[in-house]
Amino acid sequence: MTLPYDPFNPQIFAAPQPASVNPMLAGRAPGASLNTPLSPLDEMSYRQWVQNNNVPTDPNSTAPQDYDMRGFYQGLQQGNPKAQSAVDPNDSRLHFPDFWKTPLHQTFSNESQWAPADAPQWTENDQLAKPNGQVVFDDKAQNSGGLLAALGLK
C-alpha cells in the first residue's frame, strides 16, 4: 500500500524497523561482550556491590556472558522497575530478571532486551516455549528432578 505524500506525516521519515527487533532495545545494539559499559567510578561501585552482596558473577571475566549483570546493576542504581531480583519458587534460589539475559543464556526469552520477535516465551507452567509451542526448557521439571535427586527420591 502506498501512502499519499504528506510532508507532515512522520511515517514518511521514520526508518522502518525489522520485524525481529525487540522494541525494548530502543535501537541499541549489544556490544561484543554483551555487557553494559560502566564509567570507571561506576565500575568500582559495581565491583563493590558484587562483593558485598555475593552476586553470582565474575566481574573480571572478559568473555561474553550469559547475563548482563552490569546492566542489571545500572538499572538498580537508576531505579529501573525491571531491576528486581526474586527467589525462584522452583529452586528456592535467587533469580535475576530475564531483561538482562543475553542470547547465550540457557533460558533466553522474549523478555530479554536482545530478544527477537520469535524468541521463546514463558508459559503459565514455567516452561519456555517457542512460538510453535515446542518446549525448550521446563523450569519445574529441571528443578524438581534436581531436588528429588538431592533428597535421594529419584
C-alpha positions as CSV (number, residue, x, y, z in Angstrom):
1,M,0.0,0.0,0.0
2,T,1.4,3.4,-1.0
3,L,0.7,6.3,1.3
4,P,-0.2,9.6,-0.3
5,Y,2.7,12.1,0.0
6,D,2.2,14.2,3.1
7,P,5.2,16.2,4.4
8,F,3.8,16.3,7.9
9,N,3.3,12.6,8.1
10,P,6.0,11.2,10.4
11,Q,5.7,7.7,8.8
12,I,7.3,9.0,5.7
13,F,10.5,9.9,7.5
14,A,10.6,7.1,10.1
15,A,13.2,4.4,9.4
16,P,11.4,1.1,9.1
17,Q,12.3,-1.4,11.9
18,P,12.9,-5.0,11.1
19,A,10.1,-7.2,12.5
20,S,12.6,-9.2,14.6
21,V,13.9,-6.2,16.5
22,N,12.8,-6.1,20.1
23,P,11.3,-2.6,20.8
24,M,12.7,-2.6,24.3
25,L,16.2,-2.4,22.8
26,A,15.4,1.1,21.5
27,G,17.8,0.9,18.6
28,R,20.8,-0.1,20.7
29,A,23.0,-2.9,19.6
30,P,24.7,-5.0,22.3
31,G,28.5,-4.7,22.4
32,A,30.7,-7.6,21.6
33,S,30.8,-8.7,25.2
34,L,27.0,-8.2,25.7
35,N,27.9,-6.2,28.9
36,T,26.7,-2.7,29.6
37,P,29.8,-0.5,29.7
38,L,30.2,1.4,33.0
39,S,32.2,4.5,33.8
40,P,35.4,3.8,35.8
41,L,33.7,5.1,39.0
42,D,30.5,3.1,38.3
43,E,32.7,0.0,37.6
44,M,34.3,0.4,41.0
45,S,30.9,0.7,42.7
46,Y,29.7,-2.3,40.7
47,R,32.6,-4.5,41.9
48,Q,32.0,-3.4,45.5
49,W,28.3,-4.3,45.1
50,V,29.1,-7.7,43.6
51,Q,31.5,-8.4,46.6
52,N,29.2,-7.1,49.3
53,N,26.1,-9.0,48.1
54,N,27.8,-12.2,46.9
55,V,26.4,-11.7,43.4
56,P,27.0,-14.8,41.3
57,T,29.1,-13.3,38.6
58,D,32.8,-12.9,37.8
59,P,33.4,-9.1,37.3
60,N,36.9,-9.9,35.9
61,S,35.7,-12.1,33.1
62,T,36.3,-10.6,29.6
63,A,34.4,-13.4,27.8
64,P,30.9,-12.8,26.6
65,Q,28.5,-13.5,29.5
66,D,25.1,-15.1,29.6
67,Y,23.8,-12.3,31.8
68,D,24.5,-8.6,31.7
69,M,24.9,-8.1,35.4
70,R,26.4,-4.6,34.8
71,G,23.2,-3.7,33.1
72,F,21.1,-5.0,36.0
73,Y,23.3,-3.1,38.4
74,Q,22.9,0.1,36.3
75,G,19.2,-0.4,36.2
76,L,19.1,-0.9,40.0
77,Q,21.1,2.3,40.5
78,Q,18.7,4.2,38.1
79,G,15.6,2.9,39.8
80,N,14.5,0.8,36.8
81,P,11.5,-1.2,37.9
82,K,12.7,-4.2,35.9
83,A,15.8,-4.3,38.2
84,Q,14.4,-6.5,40.9
85,S,15.7,-9.9,42.0
86,A,13.4,-12.6,43.4
87,V,13.6,-16.1,44.7
88,D,12.6,-18.7,42.0
89,P,9.9,-20.8,43.6
90,N,11.0,-23.8,41.6
91,D,14.5,-24.0,43.1
92,S,14.4,-21.5,46.0
93,R,17.5,-19.7,44.6
94,L,18.0,-16.0,43.8
95,H,16.9,-15.2,40.3
96,F,17.5,-12.1,38.2
97,P,15.1,-10.8,35.6
98,D,15.1,-12.0,32.0
99,F,15.5,-8.5,30.7
100,W,19.3,-8.7,31.1
101,K,19.7,-12.3,29.9
102,T,21.9,-12.4,26.8
103,P,21.4,-14.8,23.8
104,L,24.0,-17.0,25.4
105,H,21.7,-17.8,28.4
106,Q,20.1,-21.3,28.6
107,T,16.7,-19.7,29.3
108,F,16.9,-16.7,26.9
109,S,13.4,-15.5,26.4
110,N,11.3,-12.8,24.7
111,E,11.6,-10.8,27.9
112,S,15.2,-10.0,27.2
113,Q,16.1,-6.7,25.7
114,W,18.0,-8.5,23.0
115,A,15.2,-10.9,22.1
116,P,14.0,-11.1,18.5
117,A,10.2,-11.2,17.9
118,D,10.3,-15.0,17.6
119,A,12.1,-15.7,20.9
120,P,10.7,-18.4,23.2
121,Q,8.4,-17.2,25.9
122,W,7.5,-18.4,29.4
123,T,4.2,-20.2,29.9
124,E,2.0,-20.3,33.0
125,N,3.5,-23.7,33.7
126,D,7.1,-22.3,34.0
127,Q,8.1,-23.7,30.6
128,L,10.0,-21.8,28.0
129,A,8.3,-22.5,24.6
130,K,9.0,-21.4,21.1
131,P,6.1,-19.7,19.2
132,N,5.2,-23.1,17.7
133,G,4.6,-24.5,21.2
134,Q,7.8,-26.6,21.4
135,V,9.1,-26.5,25.0
136,V,12.8,-25.8,25.1
137,F,13.2,-25.6,28.9
138,D,11.0,-26.7,31.8
139,D,11.9,-24.9,35.0
140,K,9.7,-27.0,37.2
141,A,10.9,-30.3,35.8
142,Q,14.5,-29.2,35.8
143,N,14.4,-28.1,39.4
144,S,12.1,-30.8,40.9
145,G,14.2,-33.5,39.4
146,G,17.3,-32.0,41.0
147,L,15.6,-31.6,44.3
148,L,14.3,-35.2,44.2
149,A,17.7,-36.5,43.3
150,A,19.3,-34.5,46.1
151,L,16.8,-36.0,48.6
152,G,17.5,-39.4,47.2
153,L,14.0,-39.8,45.9
154,K,14.8,-40.1,42.2
